[in-house]
């Protein structure tokens, strides 16, 4: 008899805390989040490069893991570029607003 697996709902994303009375946010700033995400993408790319180098030099590494690392780094980079493009579009729209 076949059973149907129930779908699990994704976990809710925690929103940053609201600004305090003096206007300062209690969580990390936008700049910190942006720099951290860029560093994570860079780390993924460096790890993928190291895995490819190890594979090509005959090291003991699983080719499937190398492919996965390269694809993850590529996807993270593409996502970062899309975020950059959207931010630039928003900047251009704000810049074009006439006061």
N, C-alpha and C positions, 0 to 999 in steps of 0.2 A: 504494500500500500504506500503510495507516495504522499509525502507531507509537503505542504507549501510553506516555505520559509517566509517569515514576516519581514517586511522592510523596516529597517531601523532608520529613524529620523536623524538627520545630522544634528550635532550639538550646536546650540545657539552660540553665536559669536558675542563675546563680552565686549560691551561698549566701554570706551574710556570714561572715567568719572567726569562729571560736569565741572566747569571752572568754579573756582572758589570765589569768595566775595571780592577779592582784589583783582580778579580776572586771570590769575595764573592757574593753569591746569595742574591737577595733582599727578597725572600720568606723564609718560614721556612725550616730548614735543614732536611735532611733525618732522622736523629736521632729524631728530634722533631715529625715528622710525624709518625714514628714507635712507639714511646712512646705513643703518643696520640691515635693511633689506638688500641694499647694493653690496654690502660686504658678504652677505649670505650667498648671493648670486656669484660673486667673485670666488668664494670658497668652493662652490659647486664646480665652477669651470676649472679651477686649479686641480681639484680632485679628479675630474674627468681627464684632464691632460696627463696627470700622473698615471692614471690607470691605463691610458692608451700607450704611453711610453713604456710602461712595464710589460704590456702585452707584446709590443713590437720588439722589445729587447729579449724576449723569451722568458720572462718572469713567470712565476706561478700565480696566474690570475685566471678567473673564469671569464671567457669572452662574453657571456651573457651579462655578467655584472658590469663589464666595461661598457657594453652597449647601453645598458640601463643608466649608468652614470652619465654618459654622453647625452642621452636623450633628456634626462632630468635637467642637466645644465642648459641644454638648448631651449627647453620649454621655459625654464626660469628666466633666461635671457630674453626670450620673445615676450614674455609677460611683462618684464621690466620695460622693454621698449614700448609696448602698447600703453603702459601707464605713463611713460614719459610723453608719448604722443598726445594722449588725452589731456595731460597737464598743460602741454604747450597750446592745445586748442582752447582750453579754458583761459589761459593767459592772454591769448590773442583776442578772445571775445571780451574779456575785461578791459583790455587795452583799447578796444574799439568803441567802448561805451562813451557817449558824449555827455558831458556834464553841463 
